[in-house]
Amino acid sequence: MEFPKLKNKLVLAPMADISILPFRLLCQKYGAAMTYTEQLSAIAINRGNEKTLKLAERSREEEEVGLQLFGRNPRVLLKAAKKLEKNFDVIDLNFGCPSKKIVNQGYGSALLREKDRIKDIIKTLSKGLEKPVTVKMRSGFKKVEALELVKVMEESGVKAIAIHGRTKEQGYFGKADWEIIKQVKEAVSIPVIGNGDVVNGEKAKELLDYSKCDYVMIARAAMNNPMIFKQINCYLDDKKEIEIMKEDKIKLFLDYVELCERYDFVNFSNLKLTALNFCKGFEGSKELRVRLMKVKTKETLIEAVKNF
Ligand SMILES: Cc1cc2nc3c(=O)[nH]c(=O)nc-3n(C[C@H](O)[C@H](O)[C@H](O)COP(=O)(O)O)c2cc1C
């Protein structure tokens, strides 16, 4: 199966502790054409870990959703993917996470140094699954080495590549390298999803025009503002710019709470984190932050955001 043709250019990135079902639905409502789960451990899925399986829930209301897995053993990854593939449109492999905990176990970006293993993983999953297998990667581990890798990935059966234009060494520092996104797009004939530093319509257009990538993936800017997809879609369609007011953000948070309740995802620390993320950058944000540090219940948290 091929990578689905998306209704617009915008994709919500996988984000640990953020990309849960209610958040994905909110981003979809405001125009994300596709979303991903956060990276989930193949081992934990196979063991039936409850918390992981909850994070792997998908709603019928959702349009295109990718399940992102991390692991390094092809058979373990295949088993986990087989268990859940019927619920998802795409099975995505994480070859990009730079966190020490992940890299030290040989997962995420550590795999960028293991070309043969990458080949083996992709071939095993592509053969064994019905859904398309995709990859999300960084430009390299210590240095840029994506070009060689993406050709191997394509030959092994991958159906799309999302590339974050930073090496593992760069973490989140410095500017994302869009040149490598352009080079990857020239090197392969499958869809390429460009990622890194897209924060508004101008940047999205710049990345699309410069690299000719097929889609743009957004992480941090969406974490603070799921309405960014609407703003960028308007910009790309040459429509009037949308300004987001404090009231919009409050409503967004209340909608998020409702979705969490509907899908049984209520978690106090996640709600607090989301309130802080959504309310960043407005007058009164600092005061709200101080208040939120003290709240102890969902009700007082909601009240504080309403009074923001
Ligand atoms: C809080 C957070 C969690 C993330 N978790 C994941 C993850 O689970 N899987 C993954 O592939 N990338 C993860 N990333 C990386 C993003 O998907 C993305 O590649 C990166 O933030 C660059 O995009 P941006 O400039 O739009 O933020 C995470 C990033 C952030 C900020």
The ligand as an SDF file (V2000), in Angstrom:
LIG
                    3D

 31 33  0  0  0  0  0  0  0  0999 V2000
    7.8340   17.5680   23.3620 C   0  0  0  0  0  0  0  0  0  0  0  0
    8.3630   16.8870   22.1230 C   0  0  0  0  0  0  0  0  0  0  0  0
    8.2140   15.5190   22.0040 C   0  0  0  0  0  0  0  0  0  0  0  0
    8.6840   14.8540   20.8450 C   0  0  0  0  0  0  0  0  0  0  0  0
    8.4520   13.5250   20.7130 N   0  0  0  0  0  0  0  0  0  0  0  0
    8.7590   12.9160   19.5300 C   0  0  0  0  0  0  0  0  0  0  0  0
    8.3710   11.5580   19.2780 C   0  0  0  0  0  0  0  0  0  0  0  0
    7.7350   10.8890   20.1060 O   0  0  0  0  0  0  0  0  0  0  0  0
    8.7140   11.0200   18.0700 N   0  0  0  0  0  0  0  0  0  0  0  0
    9.4100   11.7210   17.1140 C   0  0  0  0  0  0  0  0  0  0  0  0
    9.6800   11.2060   16.0350 O   0  0  0  0  0  0  0  0  0  0  0  0
    9.7700   13.0120   17.3350 N   0  0  0  0  0  0  0  0  0  0  0  0
    9.4500   13.6190   18.4940 C   0  0  0  0  0  0  0  0  0  0  0  0
    9.7550   14.9420   18.6700 N   0  0  0  0  0  0  0  0  0  0  0  0
   10.4180   15.6940   17.5790 C   0  0  0  0  0  0  0  0  0  0  0  0
    9.3820   16.3970   16.7070 C   0  0  0  0  0  0  0  0  0  0  0  0
    8.5040   15.4780   16.0980 O   0  0  0  0  0  0  0  0  0  0  0  0
   10.0540   17.2620   15.6140 C   0  0  0  0  0  0  0  0  0  0  0  0
   10.8270   16.4330   14.7890 O   0  0  0  0  0  0  0  0  0  0  0  0
   10.9510   18.3610   16.1580 C   0  0  0  0  0  0  0  0  0  0  0  0
   10.3720   19.0050   17.2800 O   0  0  0  0  0  0  0  0  0  0  0  0
   11.2500   19.4210   15.0800 C   0  0  0  0  0  0  0  0  0  0  0  0
   10.0650   20.0150   14.6040 O   0  0  0  0  0  0  0  0  0  0  0  0
    9.6000   21.5190   15.0630 P   0  0  0  0  0  0  0  0  0  0  0  0
   10.7190   22.4400   14.6930 O   0  0  0  0  0  0  0  0  0  0  0  0
    8.3430   21.7860   14.2940 O   0  0  0  0  0  0  0  0  0  0  0  0
    9.4030   21.4940   16.5430 O   0  0  0  0  0  0  0  0  0  0  0  0
    9.3330   15.6030   19.8230 C   0  0  0  0  0  0  0  0  0  0  0  0
    9.4980   16.9790   19.9830 C   0  0  0  0  0  0  0  0  0  0  0  0
    9.0130   17.6320   21.1050 C   0  0  0  0  0  0  0  0  0  0  0  0
    9.1800   19.1150   21.2320 C   0  0  0  0  0  0  0  0  0  0  0  0
  1  2  1  0
  2  3  1  0
  2 30  2  0
  3  4  2  0
  4  5  1  0
  4 28  1  0
  5  6  2  0
  6  7  1  0
  6 13  1  0
  7  8  2  0
  7  9  1  0
  9 10  1  0
 10 11  2  0
 10 12  1  0
 12 13  2  0
 13 14  1  0
 14 15  1  0
 14 28  1  0
 15 16  1  0
 16 17  1  0
 16 18  1  0
 18 19  1  0
 18 20  1  0
 20 21  1  0
 20 22  1  0
 22 23  1  0
 23 24  1  0
 24 25  2  0
 24 26  1  0
 24 27  1  0
 28 29  2  0
 29 30  1  0
 30 31  1  0
M  END
$$$$
